[in-house]
Amino acid sequence: MAHIPAARWGLLVFALGIVLLVVVFILAYGLFASTTGALVQADSLPPDSLPPL
C-alpha cells in the first residue's frame, strides 16, 4: 500500500465533509420546499374538501 501523506488525508476528509454538508443542505431545502408547497396547496383548498379532524 502506498504511503499517503497526512496532509493528503486531511484534504480528503475536509473535501468529504464539505460534500456531506452540501448534500444535507440540499436535502433540507428539498424537504422545506415540498412542505411549503403542500401547505400552500392545502391553504387554497375549499374548507369542505378537508377531512374532519
DSSP file (Angstrom, degrees, kcal/mol; ACC not computed):
  #  RESIDUE AA STRUCTURE BP1 BP2  ACC     N-H-->O    O-->H-N    N-H-->O    O-->H-N    TCO  KAPPA ALPHA  PHI   PSI    X-CA   Y-CA   Z-CA
    1    1 A M              0   0    0      0, 0.0     2,-0.1     0, 0.0     3,-0.0   0.000 360.0 360.0 360.0 133.8    0.0    0.0    0.0
    2    2 A A        -     0   0    0      1,-0.1     2,-0.6     0, 0.0     0, 0.0  -0.398 360.0-113.5 -71.9 145.3    1.4    3.4   -1.0
    3    3 A H        -     0   0    0     -2,-0.1    -1,-0.1     1,-0.0     0, 0.0  -0.690  30.6-161.1 -80.9 121.8    2.2    5.8    1.8
    4    4 A I        -     0   0    0     -2,-0.6     5,-0.1     1,-0.0    -1,-0.0  -0.908  22.0-116.6-105.6 127.5   -0.2    8.8    1.6
    5    5 A P     >  -     0   0    0      0, 0.0     4,-1.7     0, 0.0     3,-0.5  -0.186  21.1-117.3 -60.9 154.0    1.0   12.0    3.5
    6    6 A A  H  > S+     0   0    0      1,-0.2     4,-2.6     2,-0.2     5,-0.2   0.847 114.0  59.1 -61.8 -34.7   -1.1   13.2    6.4
    7    7 A A  H  > S+     0   0    0      1,-0.2     4,-2.3     2,-0.2    -1,-0.2   0.870 103.8  51.4 -63.7 -35.4   -1.9   16.5    4.5
    8    8 A R  H  > S+     0   0    0     -3,-0.5     4,-2.3     2,-0.2    -1,-0.2   0.909 110.1  48.8 -67.6 -41.2   -3.5   14.5    1.7
    9    9 A W  H  X S+     0   0    0     -4,-1.7     4,-2.7     2,-0.2     5,-0.2   0.913 111.1  51.0 -62.7 -41.9   -5.7   12.6    4.2
   10   10 A G  H  X S+     0   0    0     -4,-2.6     4,-2.4     1,-0.2    -2,-0.2   0.911 110.7  47.8 -61.6 -43.0   -6.7   15.8    5.8
   11   11 A L  H  X S+     0   0    0     -4,-2.3     4,-2.6     2,-0.2    -1,-0.2   0.892 111.9  50.6 -64.9 -39.6   -7.6   17.4    2.5
   12   12 A L  H  X S+     0   0    0     -4,-2.3     4,-2.4     2,-0.2    -2,-0.2   0.927 112.1  45.9 -64.5 -45.6   -9.6   14.2    1.6
   13   13 A V  H  X S+     0   0    0     -4,-2.7     4,-2.1     2,-0.2    -2,-0.2   0.898 113.3  50.6 -64.7 -40.0  -11.5   14.3    4.9
   14   14 A F  H  X S+     0   0    0     -4,-2.4     4,-2.2    -5,-0.2    -2,-0.2   0.923 111.0  48.1 -63.0 -44.8  -12.2   18.0    4.5
   15   15 A A  H  X S+     0   0    0     -4,-2.6     4,-2.4     1,-0.2    -2,-0.2   0.905 111.7  49.5 -64.1 -41.9  -13.5   17.6    1.0
   16   16 A L  H  X S+     0   0    0     -4,-2.4     4,-2.5     1,-0.2    -1,-0.2   0.880 110.0  52.1 -65.0 -36.6  -15.8   14.7    2.0
   17   17 A G  H  X S+     0   0    0     -4,-2.1     4,-2.3     2,-0.2    -2,-0.2   0.906 109.7  48.4 -64.5 -41.8  -17.1   16.8    4.9
   18   18 A I  H  X S+     0   0    0     -4,-2.2     4,-2.4     2,-0.2    -2,-0.2   0.921 111.8  49.6 -64.0 -43.6  -17.9   19.7    2.6
   19   19 A V  H  X S+     0   0    0     -4,-2.4     4,-2.3     1,-0.2    -2,-0.2   0.920 111.6  48.8 -61.7 -43.8  -19.6   17.3    0.1
   20   20 A L  H  X S+     0   0    0     -4,-2.5     4,-2.3     1,-0.2    -1,-0.2   0.897 110.3  51.5 -63.0 -40.4  -21.7   15.8    3.0
   21   21 A L  H  X S+     0   0    0     -4,-2.3     4,-2.2     2,-0.2    -2,-0.2   0.908 110.1  48.7 -63.0 -42.7  -22.6   19.3    4.2
   22   22 A V  H  X S+     0   0    0     -4,-2.4     4,-2.4     2,-0.2    -2,-0.2   0.908 110.6  51.1 -64.1 -41.9  -23.8   20.3    0.8
   23   23 A V  H  X S+     0   0    0     -4,-2.3     4,-2.5     1,-0.2    -2,-0.2   0.911 109.9  49.9 -62.5 -42.0  -25.9   17.1    0.5
   24   24 A V  H  X S+     0   0    0     -4,-2.3     4,-2.5     1,-0.2    -1,-0.2   0.908 111.0  49.1 -64.0 -41.6  -27.5   17.8    3.8
   25   25 A F  H  X S+     0   0    0     -4,-2.2     4,-2.4     2,-0.2    -1,-0.2   0.893 110.7  50.6 -64.8 -38.7  -28.4   21.3    2.8
   26   26 A I  H  X S+     0   0    0     -4,-2.4     4,-2.3     2,-0.2    -2,-0.2   0.920 112.2  46.8 -64.6 -43.5  -29.8   20.1   -0.5
   27   27 A L  H  X S+     0   0    0     -4,-2.5     4,-2.3     2,-0.2    -2,-0.2   0.904 112.5  49.8 -64.4 -41.0  -32.0   17.6    1.4
   28   28 A A  H  X S+     0   0    0     -4,-2.5     4,-2.4     2,-0.2    -2,-0.2   0.907 111.6  48.4 -65.0 -40.9  -33.1   20.1    3.9
   29   29 A Y  H  X S+     0   0    0     -4,-2.4     4,-2.9     2,-0.2     5,-0.2   0.906 110.7  51.2 -65.9 -40.6  -34.1   22.6    1.2
   30   30 A G  H  X S+     0   0    0     -4,-2.3     4,-2.3     2,-0.2    -2,-0.2   0.908 111.5  47.2 -62.3 -41.8  -36.0   19.9   -0.7
   31   31 A L  H  X S+     0   0    0     -4,-2.3     4,-2.2     2,-0.2    -2,-0.2   0.912 113.6  48.4 -64.9 -42.7  -37.9   19.0    2.4
   32   32 A F  H  X S+     0   0    0     -4,-2.4     4,-2.5     2,-0.2    -2,-0.2   0.918 112.6  48.2 -62.9 -44.3  -38.6   22.7    3.1
   33   33 A A  H  X S+     0   0    0     -4,-2.9     4,-2.4     1,-0.2    -2,-0.2   0.902 112.7  47.3 -66.0 -41.4  -39.8   23.3   -0.4
   34   34 A S  H  X S+     0   0    0     -4,-2.3     4,-2.1    -5,-0.2    -1,-0.2   0.886 113.2  48.8 -69.5 -36.5  -42.1   20.3   -0.5
   35   35 A T  H  X S+     0   0    0     -4,-2.2     4,-2.3     2,-0.2    -2,-0.2   0.912 111.7  49.4 -67.0 -41.8  -43.6   21.2    2.9
   36   36 A T  H  X S+     0   0    0     -4,-2.5     4,-2.5     1,-0.2     5,-0.2   0.914 110.9  50.0 -62.7 -43.0  -44.1   24.7    1.8
   37   37 A G  H  X S+     0   0    0     -4,-2.4     4,-2.3     1,-0.2    -1,-0.2   0.899 110.7  49.3 -62.3 -40.7  -45.8   23.6   -1.5
   38   38 A A  H  X S+     0   0    0     -4,-2.1     4,-2.4     2,-0.2    -1,-0.2   0.886 111.5  49.3 -66.9 -38.2  -48.1   21.2    0.5
   39   39 A L  H  X S+     0   0    0     -4,-2.3     4,-2.1     2,-0.2    -2,-0.2   0.909 111.8  48.1 -67.7 -41.2  -49.1   24.0    2.9
   40   40 A V  H  X S+     0   0    0     -4,-2.5     4,-1.2     2,-0.2    -2,-0.2   0.908 113.3  48.3 -64.5 -41.4  -49.8   26.4    0.1
   41   41 A Q  H  < S+     0   0    0     -4,-2.3     4,-0.4     1,-0.2     3,-0.3   0.911 112.6  47.6 -66.0 -41.9  -51.9   23.8   -1.7
   42   42 A A  H >< S+     0   0    0     -4,-2.4     3,-0.8     1,-0.2    -1,-0.2   0.840 108.7  55.6 -68.0 -32.2  -53.8   22.9    1.4
   43   43 A D  H 3< S+     0   0    0     -4,-2.1    -1,-0.2     1,-0.2    -2,-0.2   0.793 105.3  52.3 -70.5 -27.4  -54.4   26.6    2.1
   44   44 A S  T 3< S+     0   0    0     -4,-1.2    -1,-0.2    -3,-0.3    -2,-0.2   0.500  88.1 101.6 -88.9  -3.3  -56.0   27.1   -1.3
   45   45 A L  S <  S-     0   0    0     -3,-0.8     5,-0.1    -4,-0.4    -3,-0.0  -0.488  83.9-103.5 -76.5 148.9  -58.5   24.2   -0.9
   46   46 A P    >   -     0   0    0      0, 0.0     3,-1.7     0, 0.0     4,-0.4  -0.441  33.1-115.0 -67.5 150.1  -62.1   25.0    0.0
   47   47 A P  G >  S+     0   0    0      0, 0.0     3,-1.0     0, 0.0    -2,-0.1   0.803 111.6  57.6 -60.5 -30.7  -62.9   24.2    3.6
   48   48 A D  G 3  S+     0   0    0      1,-0.2    -3,-0.0     4,-0.0     0, 0.0   0.608  95.0  65.8 -79.0  -8.2  -65.3   21.4    2.9
   49   49 A S  G <  S+     0   0    0     -3,-1.7    -1,-0.2     2,-0.1    -4,-0.0   0.587  83.4  90.8 -86.8  -8.6  -62.8   19.4    0.9
   50   50 A L  S <  S-     0   0    0     -3,-1.0     3,-0.1    -4,-0.4    -8,-0.0  -0.634  85.1-111.7 -85.6 143.8  -60.6   18.8    4.0
   51   51 A P        -     0   0    0      0, 0.0    -1,-0.1     0, 0.0    -2,-0.1  -0.374  39.6 -97.3 -70.0 153.0  -61.3   15.7    6.1
   52   52 A P              0   0    0      0, 0.0    -4,-0.0     0, 0.0     0, 0.0  -0.365 360.0 360.0 -68.9 151.1  -62.8   16.2    9.6
   53   53 A L              0   0    0     -3,-0.1    -3,-0.0    -2,-0.0     0, 0.0   0.457 360.0 360.0 -82.6 360.0  -60.3   16.1   12.5
